[in-house]
Amino acid sequence: MSADTTVLGVNEKKHRVAKHLIQQAATLVEFWGEMGDPEIDSEFARTCIARWLEDLPGRDWDQRLNEPRPAPPDPNGES
């Protein structure tokens, strides 16, 4: 490892993995007609996938998925 290499923390790694998973899921939804099950409506798939992924760690959401539900308020008042 060179001196210029940044060592990523565990949380940053989780955020990056979540970002890529969300992007791939959004691509699946975008091309549901070609990649998905023809017996399942694409909007149903979009809703399911968005709900399943909404709790992933990360800061990036793909607009091709439905907006995730807002997070519940923090009981300690922190954001």
C-alpha positions in Angstrom: 0.0 0.0 0.0 1.4 3.4 -0.9 1.5 6.4 1.3 -1.1 8.1 -0.9 -3.6 5.2 -0.4 -6.5 6.2 1.9 -7.7 3.5 4.3 -11.5 3.4 4.3 -13.3 2.9 7.6 -16.0 0.2 7.9 -18.9 2.7 7.7 -17.5 4.2 4.5 -17.1 0.8 3.0 -20.8 0.0 3.9 -22.0 3.2 2.4 -20.1 2.5 -0.8 -21.4 -1.1 -1.1 -25.0 0.1 -0.4 -24.6 2.8 -3.1 -23.6 0.2 -5.7 -26.4 -2.2 -4.6 -29.0 0.6 -4.9 -27.7 1.6 -8.4 -27.9 -2.0 -9.6 -31.4 -2.4 -8.2 -32.5 0.8 -9.9 -31.1 -0.6 -13.2 -33.1 -3.7 -12.7 -36.3 -1.7 -12.2 -35.5 0.6 -15.2 -35.2 -2.4 -17.5 -37.8 -4.6 -15.8 -39.4 -5.4 -19.1 -36.2 -7.1 -20.3 -34.6 -8.3 -17.1 -37.5 -9.0 -14.7 -40.4 -11.4 -14.5 -43.0 -10.6 -17.2 -45.8 -11.7 -14.8 -44.9 -8.9 -12.3 -45.8 -5.3 -12.9 -42.7 -3.0 -13.0 -44.3 -0.5 -10.5 -44.9 -3.4 -8.0 -41.3 -4.4 -8.4 -40.1 -0.8 -8.0 -42.1 -0.4 -4.8 -40.9 -3.7 -3.3 -37.2 -3.1 -4.1 -37.3 0.4 -2.7 -38.9 -0.8 0.5 -36.3 -3.6 0.9 -33.4 -1.3 0.3 -34.4 1.8 2.2 -32.7 0.9 5.4 -29.3 0.3 3.8 -26.5 2.5 5.1 -25.6 5.2 2.7 -26.3 8.7 1.6 -27.1 8.0 -2.1 -30.5 7.1 -3.4 -31.3 6.5 -7.0 -34.3 8.4 -8.4 -35.3 5.4 -10.5 -36.6 3.8 -7.4 -39.5 5.2 -5.4 -38.5 7.6 -2.7 -37.8 5.8 0.6 -40.1 6.4 3.5 -38.7 9.1 5.8 -36.7 7.9 8.7 -38.4 8.1 12.1 -37.3 11.0 14.2 -34.3 10.4 16.4 -35.5 10.1 20.0 -32.4 12.1 21.1 -33.2 14.9 18.7 -30.1 14.4 16.5 -30.2 14.3 12.8 
